[in-house]
Amino acid sequence: MVARGIARTRQKGMFVVTALIGLAITTLIVGCGDLLGLDPRLAKLAAIAVSFQATYVARRTTIFRL
């Protein structure tokens, strides 16, 4: 069922919040990797994996609850 009205607006807002959380995780991991002297490409690959999983779990538990 598709959310409507205020529920839909809340759903969109939570989607943006989870995207920003994913961005923050990515930035943090790449920044830490840089400080540790890691190859930025490897740090970004790790960041992608962690950020994707975190965003998926956040969206599944808060936005798209079954």
N, C-alpha and C positions, 0 to 999 in steps of 0.2 A: 504494500500500500504506500502511496506517495503522501508525504506530509504536506499539509496545507496551512496557510495563514501564519500565525505566530510560531508554530512548530517548524515550519519550513524556514523561516527567518532564523530561528535558533540553530537549526541544522546547518545552514550556510555559515553562520558565525562560528560555530564549532569547527567546521571544516577549515576555515581560515586560521583559527587558533592552532589546530593540529599542524597545519602547514608551517606556521611560524615556529612551532616547537621543533619540527623536523629541520628547519633552517638553522635554528639555534644549536641543535645537536651537531649538525654538519660543520658549522663554523667553529664550534668548540673542539671537535676532533681534529679538524684540519689545522687549527691554530696550535693545539698541543703537539701535533705531529711536527709542525714547523719548529716549535721550540725545542723539540727533541732531536731535530736534525734529520728527520725522516724524509724520504723522497715524497714530495707533495702529491704525486699521482697515487702512491700507495696509501697515504693518509686519506685521500679523497675516496678511494675504493672502500676503505674501512668505514669511512663516514657514511657513504651511500648505504652500505649493508646495515649499519646500526640505525641510521635515520629511517630507512624504509621500514624496518621491523617495528620501531617505536611508533611511527606514524600509523602503520597498519593496526597495531594493537589499540592505540588511542582511538582511532576512528571506529574500529569494530566495537569497542566497549562503550563509547560515548555517543556516537552518531548513528551507527547502523546496528543497533541492538536488535537481536532476533527475538 
